[in-house]
Amino acid sequence: KKAQISGETSTTIIGKDPTRLHLVSRIVEGLEFNLTSAQKRALNEIVSDLRRPFPMHRLVQGDVGCGKTMVALLASAHVVESGLQVSLMVPTEILAEQHFKTFRRILEPLGVQVGLLLGKMKVSEKAEIYSQISSGTIQILIGTQALIQTGVSFNKLGLVIVDEQHRFGVIQRSNLKQKGGSPHFLVMTATPIPRSLAMTVYGDLDVSVIDELPKGRQAVLTRVTDESKRNLVWNFVEKQVLAGRQAYIVYPLVEESEKLDLQNAQSGFENLKKRFPQLNVGLLHGKMKAEFKEQVMSRFRDGEIQVLVATSVVEVGVDVPNANIIIVEHAERFGLSQLHQLRGRVGRGLHKSYCVLVLGRAVSRESRQRIGVLEQTTDGFRVAEEDLRIRGSGEIFGTRQSGLSGFRLAQLGRDQIILEQAREAAFKLIAMDPHLERSDHQRLKRVWETKKTQTLG
C-alpha cells in the first residue's frame, strides 16, 4: 500500500529463467511431506504479489512449527526461477546456519547456489561472498545483520525476507531493502498476532496467516503448578533426561534482584548443577556476548548440554528435536504469548513433550486463571487474543515498552470496530488521491512523510 501511494515500482517476478523451468514444482515433488492448505494459500498470495508492478509488502504469520520456512523457501525459488536474487535476514547466527543448511539441502541439488554471511567470518571469507553476490553467482544469501554491511552489493536483488522482524530496528530493515533498488519485501513471524493488532502494527502490509500445523506435529502437554511441587518437577526432568532427552529451564531474571523476590538464572544454574551432578547443565542469558551465546546453543543442539538454564533469550531459537521438556519458573512474570513462544521450543521431535509453568508465592487468583489458558489450548492465535484482552498490545511481543500500537486512548481489543472503520476510510482516501496531492490532504501528507520512516522501511 505504501508502494502504491509513493508510485514505487519493482521488477515483476513473472519471467522464467529457461535453465530453471519448473523449479518450484520439482522442489514440491521432492518433499517428504505434503504442504498444508494454509501453506499453499500463503504461497499463492505471495506469488500473486510478485506478479504485480509494485513491490510486495507482505507479512506471513503463523504459530510455532506451522511451516513458514518452507513457504519462504518456495517463494525464494519463484524469484530465483525468474533470474533474480533473494536475501534472508534472521536475528541470530545459529538460526542463520540452520536456515542455510535447510535451503542448501533442498536447493543446491537443483542447481541453486545458496550463500551464508555471518559477522564472525574471516575477512577473506567475506570478500569471497561479496564477490559471488555482486556477480550473481550466489542466488540466495542468508545471514544476520552482516547482510547490511557496506561490502554487500547484489547483482539483481528481487526479494528481501526478514524473519522475526520485530527483533530488528527500522534502520536495519531499511538498509537491507536499499541493497537492491525496490525489491519485494516479505516479513515472517512466529508470533501469532490478533487480527486487530496486525491491522495496526502492520497496517501497510498485506497479511497471510498460516493457521494449520503439519500432520504429525505433536501437541505439548502443559501443566501449571507452584513452588511447593518443585522437587517433583526436578524429579520429572531428571527422569526424562536420563531417558535420553534434553530440557530447558527458563527464569525471568539473569541475576538476583533486591527489589524482586524471584528465582534467577544464575543462582538456578548453580543450584541445578548440584541437583543434577550426573548431568551436563549449561547457562544462557542475554548479557552474554553473542559469540558465547551461539556456542552454548550449538552445544545444546548437538546434545553436549543436557539441561539448558536460560532466560527468555531462548524464545526464538534453533530446532532441537531431542528437547522435549521446558520448565518456566515464575511463569506469572511472562505474558501469555511469550509463554506460548517458549513452549514452542519443545514438541519438535518424535517424543512426547511437556511444558511445566511454575508459579511463585502469593500469585493472585487472576494470574492463575490467566496462566491457566495455556493448559486449555495450544492454539497461538487464541492465546494471543487472550493476551491482548488482558495485558495489551505490547505483551504480544513480550515487552510492555515496545510501543507497537502507538495509541494514547484507543484499546485494540475494545475498539476493533472503530479501527476497522478508520482503516477502510484510509484505503478509500488513498484510492481517491493516491499521492495525497489535494490541498485538503496536505497536512495529512506531511504527517505521513514524518511517520513513514518509522515503519517497515
C-alpha positions as CSV (number, residue, x, y, z in Angstrom):
1,K,0.0,0.0,0.0
2,K,2.9,2.3,0.8
3,A,4.4,1.4,-2.5
4,Q,1.2,2.2,-4.3
5,I,1.0,5.6,-2.7
6,S,4.5,6.6,-3.5
7,G,4.4,5.2,-7.0
8,E,7.3,2.8,-6.3
9,T,7.8,0.2,-9.0
10,S,9.5,-3.2,-8.9
11,T,10.9,-5.8,-11.2
12,T,8.0,-8.2,-11.5
13,I,8.6,-11.9,-11.0
14,I,6.8,-13.3,-14.0
15,G,9.5,-14.2,-16.4
16,K,11.1,-17.7,-16.2
17,D,14.8,-18.4,-16.4
18,P,14.9,-21.2,-19.1
19,T,17.6,-23.0,-17.2
20,R,15.4,-23.5,-14.2
21,L,12.0,-24.2,-15.6
22,H,9.6,-25.8,-13.1
23,L,12.0,-25.4,-10.2
24,V,9.2,-24.9,-7.7
25,S,7.3,-28.0,-8.8
26,R,10.5,-30.1,-8.6
27,I,11.0,-28.9,-5.0
28,V,7.5,-29.8,-4.0
29,E,7.7,-33.2,-5.7
30,G,10.9,-34.0,-3.8
31,L,9.5,-33.1,-0.3
32,E,8.9,-36.0,2.1
33,F,5.6,-34.4,3.2
34,N,2.6,-32.6,1.7
35,L,2.2,-28.8,2.1
36,T,-0.8,-27.9,4.3
37,S,-3.7,-26.0,2.7
38,A,-2.6,-22.9,4.8
39,Q,0.9,-23.1,3.4
40,K,-0.4,-23.4,-0.2
41,R,-2.7,-20.4,0.4
42,A,0.1,-18.2,1.8
43,L,2.4,-19.2,-1.1
44,N,-0.4,-18.4,-3.7
45,E,-0.9,-14.9,-2.1
46,I,2.9,-14.3,-2.3
47,V,3.2,-15.4,-5.9
48,S,0.2,-13.1,-6.8
49,D,2.0,-10.2,-5.2
50,L,5.2,-11.0,-7.0
51,R,3.5,-10.6,-10.4
52,R,2.3,-7.0,-9.6
53,P,4.1,-3.9,-11.0
54,F,4.9,-2.6,-7.5
55,P,6.9,-4.1,-4.6
56,M,5.2,-6.7,-2.4
57,H,5.0,-5.8,1.3
58,R,3.6,-8.9,3.0
59,L,3.6,-10.4,6.4
60,V,3.4,-14.2,6.8
61,Q,2.5,-15.0,10.4
62,G,1.7,-18.4,12.0
63,D,2.1,-20.4,15.0
64,V,5.3,-22.1,16.1
65,G,6.1,-25.1,13.8
66,C,3.5,-24.2,11.1
67,G,6.0,-24.3,8.2
68,K,6.8,-20.7,7.5
69,T,10.4,-21.6,6.5
70,M,9.2,-23.9,3.7
71,V,6.9,-21.1,2.4
72,A,9.8,-18.7,2.4
73,L,12.0,-21.3,0.6
74,L,9.3,-21.8,-2.2
75,A,8.8,-18.1,-2.5
76,S,12.6,-17.7,-3.0
77,A,12.5,-20.4,-5.6
78,H,9.9,-18.4,-7.6
79,V,12.2,-15.4,-7.5
80,V,15.3,-17.4,-8.4
81,E,13.5,-19.0,-11.3
82,S,13.0,-15.6,-12.7
83,G,16.7,-14.8,-12.7
84,L,16.7,-12.6,-9.5
85,Q,18.4,-12.9,-6.1
86,V,17.0,-13.3,-2.6
87,S,18.3,-12.2,0.8
88,L,17.0,-13.7,4.0
89,M,17.9,-11.9,7.3
90,V,17.5,-13.6,10.7
91,P,18.2,-12.4,14.2
92,T,20.9,-14.9,15.3
93,E,23.9,-16.6,13.6
94,I,22.8,-20.1,14.8
95,L,19.4,-19.6,13.2
96,A,21.0,-18.4,10.0
97,E,23.1,-21.5,9.9
98,Q,20.0,-23.7,10.4
99,H,18.2,-22.0,7.6
100,F,21.3,-22.2,5.4
101,K,21.5,-25.9,5.9
102,T,17.8,-26.4,5.1
103,F,17.9,-24.2,1.9
104,R,21.2,-25.7,0.7
105,R,20.0,-29.3,1.2
106,I,16.9,-28.8,-0.8
107,L,18.0,-26.3,-3.5
108,E,21.6,-27.0,-4.3
109,P,20.9,-30.4,-5.9
110,L,18.6,-28.5,-8.2
111,G,21.3,-26.1,-9.3
112,V,20.5,-23.1,-6.9
113,Q,23.5,-21.5,-5.2
114,V,22.9,-20.6,-1.6
115,G,25.3,-18.5,0.4
116,L,25.8,-17.7,4.1
117,L,27.2,-14.4,5.5
118,L,27.9,-14.1,9.2
119,G,29.7,-11.4,11.2
120,K,32.1,-13.9,12.7
121,M,33.5,-14.9,9.3
122,K,37.1,-14.1,8.3
123,V,37.7,-11.0,6.1
124,S,38.9,-13.3,3.2
125,E,35.7,-15.4,3.5
126,K,33.5,-12.3,3.5
127,A,35.4,-11.0,0.4
128,E,34.7,-14.2,-1.5
129,I,31.0,-14.0,-0.5
130,Y,30.8,-10.3,-1.6
131,S,32.3,-11.2,-5.0
132,Q,29.8,-14.0,-5.6
133,I,26.9,-11.8,-4.6
134,S,27.8,-9.0,-6.8
135,S,28.4,-11.3,-9.8
136,G,25.1,-13.1,-9.2
137,T,26.7,-16.5,-8.6
138,I,25.0,-16.7,-5.2
139,Q,21.3,-16.6,-5.8
140,I,20.0,-16.8,-2.2
141,L,22.0,-15.2,0.6
142,I,21.2,-16.0,4.2
143,G,22.6,-14.1,7.2
144,T,22.3,-11.8,10.1
145,Q,22.9,-8.1,10.3
146,A,26.1,-8.8,8.3
147,L,23.8,-8.6,5.2
148,I,23.6,-4.8,5.6
149,Q,27.4,-4.3,5.7
150,T,28.8,-1.9,3.1
151,G,30.6,-4.6,1.1
152,V,27.3,-6.3,0.3
153,S,26.1,-5.4,-3.2
154,F,23.6,-7.6,-5.1
155,N,23.7,-8.1,-8.8
156,K,19.9,-8.2,-9.1
157,L,18.0,-8.4,-5.8
158,G,14.4,-9.4,-6.3
159,L,13.2,-10.4,-2.8
160,V,14.1,-9.4,0.8
161,I,12.9,-11.7,3.6
162,V,13.1,-10.7,7.2
163,D,12.5,-13.4,9.8
164,E,11.2,-12.2,13.2
165,Q,11.3,-8.6,12.0
166,H,10.3,-7.0,15.3
167,R,13.8,-8.0,16.6
168,F,15.4,-5.7,14.0
169,G,15.5,-1.9,14.1
170,V,13.9,0.2,11.4
171,I,17.3,1.3,10.0
172,Q,18.5,-2.3,9.7
173,R,15.4,-3.3,7.7
174,S,15.6,-0.2,5.5
175,N,19.3,-0.7,4.8
176,L,18.7,-4.3,3.7
177,K,15.9,-3.2,1.3
178,Q,18.2,-0.5,-0.1
179,K,20.7,-3.1,-1.2
180,G,18.7,-3.7,-4.4
181,G,16.6,-0.8,-5.6
182,S,12.9,-1.7,-5.0
183,P,12.8,-5.4,-4.2
184,H,9.8,-7.3,-3.0
185,F,9.6,-7.4,0.9
186,L,8.4,-10.4,2.9
187,V,8.2,-10.4,6.7
188,M,7.9,-13.6,8.7
189,T,7.0,-14.0,12.3
190,A,6.3,-17.0,14.6
191,T,4.4,-14.7,17.0
192,P,0.7,-15.2,16.4
193,I,-0.9,-11.7,16.2
194,P,-4.6,-11.0,16.7
195,R,-6.2,-9.5,13.6
196,S,-6.8,-6.2,15.2
197,L,-3.2,-5.8,16.2
198,A,-1.9,-6.9,12.8
199,M,-4.0,-4.2,11.2
200,T,-2.2,-1.5,13.2
201,V,1.3,-2.7,13.7
202,Y,1.4,-4.0,10.1
203,G,-1.1,-1.6,8.6
204,D,1.0,-1.1,5.4
205,L,1.4,-4.9,4.9
206,D,-0.9,-7.5,3.4
207,V,-1.2,-10.3,5.8
208,S,-1.0,-14.1,5.2
209,V,-1.9,-16.4,8.0
210,I,-0.7,-20.0,8.3
211,D,-3.2,-21.3,10.8
212,E,-2.7,-25.0,10.3
213,L,0.1,-27.3,11.6
214,P,1.7,-30.0,9.5
215,K,0.5,-33.6,10.2
216,G,2.5,-35.3,12.8
217,R,3.2,-32.2,14.9
218,Q,2.6,-33.2,18.5
219,A,0.7,-31.1,21.0
220,V,2.8,-30.1,24.0
221,L,1.2,-31.2,27.3
222,T,1.1,-28.1,29.5
223,R,0.6,-28.1,33.3
224,V,0.6,-25.2,35.8
225,T,2.0,-25.8,39.3
226,D,3.6,-23.9,42.2
227,E,6.8,-23.8,44.1
228,S,5.7,-26.4,46.6
229,K,5.9,-29.0,43.8
230,R,9.3,-28.0,42.6
231,N,11.0,-31.2,43.9
232,L,8.5,-33.3,41.9
233,V,9.3,-31.2,38.8
234,W,13.0,-31.7,39.2
235,N,12.5,-35.5,39.6
236,F,10.5,-35.5,36.3
237,V,13.2,-33.5,34.5
238,E,15.8,-35.9,35.7
239,K,13.8,-38.9,34.6
240,Q,13.3,-37.5,31.1
241,V,16.9,-36.5,30.7
242,L,18.3,-39.8,31.9
243,A,16.0,-41.4,29.3
244,G,18.0,-39.6,26.6
245,R,16.0,-36.3,26.3
246,Q,17.0,-32.7,26.9
247,A,15.4,-29.9,28.9
248,Y,15.1,-26.1,29.0
249,I,14.8,-24.4,32.4
250,V,13.7,-20.7,32.0
251,Y,13.9,-17.9,34.5
252,P,12.6,-14.3,34.3
253,L,15.8,-12.7,35.6
254,V,19.5,-13.2,34.9
255,E,20.7,-12.3,38.4
256,E,19.3,-11.8,41.9
257,S,17.3,-8.6,42.3
258,E,16.9,-6.7,45.6
259,K,13.5,-5.4,44.6
260,L,12.0,-8.7,43.3
261,D,11.9,-11.9,45.2
262,L,12.3,-14.1,42.2
263,Q,14.4,-17.1,41.2
264,N,17.1,-16.1,38.7
265,A,19.0,-17.9,36.0
266,Q,22.5,-17.5,37.6
267,S,21.5,-19.0,41.0
268,G,19.2,-21.5,39.3
269,F,22.2,-22.7,37.2
270,E,24.3,-23.2,40.4
271,N,21.6,-25.0,42.2
272,L,20.7,-27.3,39.3
273,K,24.4,-28.3,38.9
274,K,24.2,-29.5,42.5
275,R,20.8,-31.1,42.0
276,F,21.9,-32.9,38.8
277,P,25.6,-33.8,39.4
278,Q,25.5,-36.5,36.8
279,L,24.1,-34.2,34.1
280,N,25.7,-31.6,31.9
281,V,24.0,-28.3,32.8
282,G,24.5,-25.1,30.7
283,L,23.7,-21.5,31.1
284,L,22.4,-19.0,28.5
285,H,21.2,-15.4,29.0
286,G,21.1,-12.1,27.2
287,K,24.0,-10.5,28.9
288,M,26.4,-13.0,27.4
289,K,28.4,-12.0,24.3
290,A,26.8,-13.1,21.1
291,E,29.6,-15.4,20.2
292,F,29.4,-17.2,23.6
293,K,25.6,-17.5,23.3
294,E,26.0,-19.1,19.9
295,Q,28.5,-21.6,21.3
296,V,26.1,-22.6,24.2
297,M,23.2,-23.1,21.8
298,S,25.4,-25.2,19.4
299,R,26.4,-27.4,22.3
300,F,22.8,-27.8,23.4
301,R,21.7,-28.6,19.8
302,D,24.5,-31.2,19.5
303,G,23.4,-32.9,22.7
304,E,26.5,-32.0,24.7
305,I,24.5,-29.9,27.1
306,Q,21.6,-31.9,28.6
307,V,19.8,-29.2,30.7
308,L,19.9,-25.6,29.5
309,V,19.2,-23.0,32.1
310,A,18.2,-19.7,30.4
311,T,16.2,-16.5,30.3
312,S,13.6,-15.8,27.7
313,V,16.5,-15.3,25.2
314,V,15.6,-18.9,24.0
315,E,12.2,-17.7,22.9
316,V,13.4,-17.6,19.3
317,G,15.9,-20.3,18.8
318,V,17.0,-23.2,16.7
319,D,15.2,-26.6,16.4
320,V,16.4,-29.1,19.0
321,P,14.1,-32.1,18.3
322,N,15.6,-34.1,21.2
323,A,14.5,-31.4,23.7
324,N,11.1,-32.5,25.0
325,I,10.6,-30.6,28.3
326,I,10.6,-26.9,29.3
327,I,10.1,-25.6,32.8
328,V,9.3,-21.9,33.2
329,E,10.0,-20.5,36.7
330,H,7.8,-17.6,37.9
331,A,5.6,-18.0,34.9
332,E,3.4,-15.2,36.2
333,R,6.1,-12.8,35.2
334,F,5.7,-13.6,31.5
335,G,2.9,-12.7,29.0
336,L,0.8,-15.5,27.6
337,S,2.1,-15.1,24.1
338,Q,5.7,-15.2,25.4
339,L,5.0,-18.3,27.4
340,H,3.5,-19.8,24.2
341,Q,6.6,-19.0,22.3
342,L,8.7,-20.6,25.0
343,R,6.5,-23.7,24.9
344,G,7.2,-23.8,21.2
345,R,10.9,-24.7,21.9
346,V,9.7,-28.3,22.5
347,G,7.5,-30.7,20.7
348,R,9.6,-30.6,17.5
349,G,10.7,-34.2,17.6
350,L,9.1,-37.7,17.8
351,H,9.0,-37.7,21.6
352,K,6.0,-36.7,23.8
353,S,6.7,-33.2,25.1
354,Y,5.9,-31.3,28.2
355,C,5.7,-27.7,29.4
356,V,5.5,-27.0,33.2
357,L,4.7,-23.5,34.3
358,V,5.8,-22.9,37.9
359,L,4.1,-20.0,39.8
360,G,5.8,-18.1,42.6
361,R,4.5,-17.3,46.0
362,A,1.4,-15.1,46.6
363,V,0.2,-15.3,43.0
364,S,-3.3,-13.8,42.6
365,R,-6.3,-15.8,41.5
366,E,-6.5,-13.7,38.4
367,S,-2.9,-14.6,37.5
368,R,-3.6,-18.3,38.0
369,Q,-6.6,-18.0,35.7
370,R,-4.6,-16.2,33.1
371,I,-1.8,-18.7,33.0
372,G,-4.4,-21.5,33.0
373,V,-5.3,-20.5,29.4
374,L,-2.2,-22.3,28.3
375,E,-3.4,-25.6,29.9
376,Q,-6.6,-25.3,27.8
377,T,-5.2,-24.6,24.4
378,T,-2.2,-24.9,22.2
379,D,-3.6,-22.5,19.6
380,G,-1.3,-19.5,19.5
381,F,-3.9,-17.2,18.0
382,R,-6.3,-17.9,20.8
383,V,-3.5,-17.3,23.3
384,A,-2.6,-14.0,21.6
385,E,-6.3,-12.8,21.7
386,E,-6.4,-13.5,25.4
387,D,-3.1,-11.8,26.0
388,L,-4.3,-8.7,24.0
389,R,-7.5,-8.6,26.0
390,I,-5.8,-8.9,29.4
391,R,-2.4,-7.1,29.1
392,G,-2.4,-5.0,25.9
393,S,-0.6,-5.0,22.6
394,G,3.0,-4.7,23.9
395,E,2.7,-8.1,25.6
396,I,2.1,-9.9,22.3
397,F,5.8,-9.3,21.6
398,G,6.9,-9.9,25.2
399,T,7.5,-6.3,26.3
400,R,5.2,-3.6,27.6
401,Q,7.7,-0.9,26.4
402,S,7.5,-1.9,22.8
403,G,5.1,0.9,21.9
404,L,3.8,-1.2,19.0
405,S,0.2,0.2,18.8
406,G,1.2,3.8,19.3
407,F,-2.3,4.6,20.8
408,R,-2.9,7.0,23.6
409,L,-6.6,6.5,24.2
410,A,-7.7,3.6,22.0
411,Q,-7.6,0.0,23.1
412,L,-7.2,-2.6,20.4
413,G,-9.4,-5.3,22.0
414,R,-12.2,-2.8,22.8
415,D,-12.1,-0.5,19.8
416,Q,-11.7,-3.0,16.9
417,I,-14.8,-1.8,15.1
418,I,-13.6,1.8,15.1
419,L,-10.1,0.6,14.0
420,E,-11.6,-1.3,11.0
421,Q,-13.7,1.8,10.0
422,A,-10.6,4.0,10.2
423,R,-8.6,1.6,8.1
424,E,-11.4,1.4,5.5
425,A,-11.6,5.2,5.3
426,A,-7.8,5.4,4.8
427,F,-7.9,3.0,1.9
428,K,-10.8,4.9,0.3
429,L,-8.8,8.1,0.6
430,I,-5.7,6.5,-1.0
431,A,-7.8,5.2,-3.9
432,M,-9.2,8.7,-4.5
433,D,-5.9,10.6,-4.1
434,P,-3.0,8.1,-4.3
435,H,-0.3,10.7,-3.9
436,L,-2.1,13.0,-1.4
437,E,-2.0,15.9,-3.8
438,R,-5.2,17.6,-2.9
439,S,-4.9,20.8,-0.9
440,D,-7.1,19.5,1.9
441,H,-4.8,16.4,2.2
442,Q,-1.5,18.4,2.6
443,R,-1.4,18.2,6.4
444,L,-2.1,14.5,6.3
445,K,0.7,14.1,3.7
446,R,3.2,15.9,6.0
447,V,2.3,13.7,8.9
448,W,2.7,10.6,6.7
449,E,6.0,11.8,5.4
450,T,7.2,12.1,9.0
451,K,5.8,8.8,10.1
452,K,6.8,6.6,7.1
453,T,10.5,6.4,8.2
454,Q,9.3,4.8,11.5
455,T,7.5,1.9,9.8
456,L,8.9,-1.1,7.9
457,G,11.1,1.0,5.7
